[in-house]
Amino acid sequence: MGDRPSEEQIAAWKKQAGEFAVRFVQDGMIVGLGFGSTAIHALRLIGHKVRSGELKDILAVPTSESIAREANQHGIPLTRLEDHPEIDLTIDGADEVDPDLNIIKGGGGALLREKIVAQATQREIIVVDGTKLSPRLGTRFPLPVEVLPFGWSTQVSFLTGLGAKVQRRTNEQGEPYSTDGGNYILDCSFGPIEDLQSLALQLGGRAGIVEYGLFLHMAHDLIIADAEGIRHQKTT
């Protein structure tokens, strides 16, 4: 491992990865628009292609209110899952990716809608810079867990019992962070997670936990940009 790349290098890689994914977007598609500092570059390029006429008849499903506003600003027509329950392709980011293309998401707070959109997507494309790669999930990034405000402290006890160090996320004003759905997020530092499936089952079976940031076997493509250039991996 060498020195960590500069913020300028990482920003350039994010732009390269996000824009590379747009080559898979075709006329007439329903496209999921993911959240994050890498996926936003895909959104902006899609908007440019829509405005120039290079892409036609695109409809997009945003994964957050802020992404919906960004899409409107860039001229991308929006739709709802209620009207188009099957999405052709989604371009989304990730906080951490393991060698099997399992991922942690939720650093931006949109994990619930991101997972709903991913479940409805025929082709989920994850775009990252090389710093997001990890030998095992939980090594580099805490696991976000979205919980109802009611009884949230009981979830802290539960998650602590599973071995996590838990911190309730706050906003810039130091108040509890609130998701688009009005829920809290607990950032859970487990360290390297030994059994992803077992943890997912435990979290999924707990009343009051709305969603968790493990996206297991949901990505179809991974696009990585780093000092080696752009790499495109697919699940087998």
Secondary structure as UniProt FT lines:
FT   HELIX           7..21
FT   HELIX           22..24
FT   TURN            27..28
FT   STRAND          30..33
FT   TURN            37..38
FT   HELIX           39..52
FT   STRAND          59..62
FT   HELIX           65..73
FT   TURN            74..75
FT   TURN            81..83
FT   STRAND          89..92
FT   STRAND          96..97
FT   TURN            99..100
FT   STRAND          103..104
FT   TURN            107..108
FT   HELIX           111..119
FT   STRAND          124..129
FT   HELIX           130..132
FT   TURN            137..138
FT   STRAND          143..147
FT   TURN            150..151
FT   HELIX           152..161
FT   TURN            162..163
FT   STRAND          165..168
FT   TURN            172..173
FT   TURN            180..181
FT   STRAND          184..189
FT   HELIX           196..204
FT   TURN            207..208
FT   STRAND          209..212
FT   STRAND          214..215
FT   STRAND          221..226
FT   TURN            227..228
FT   STRAND          229..234
//
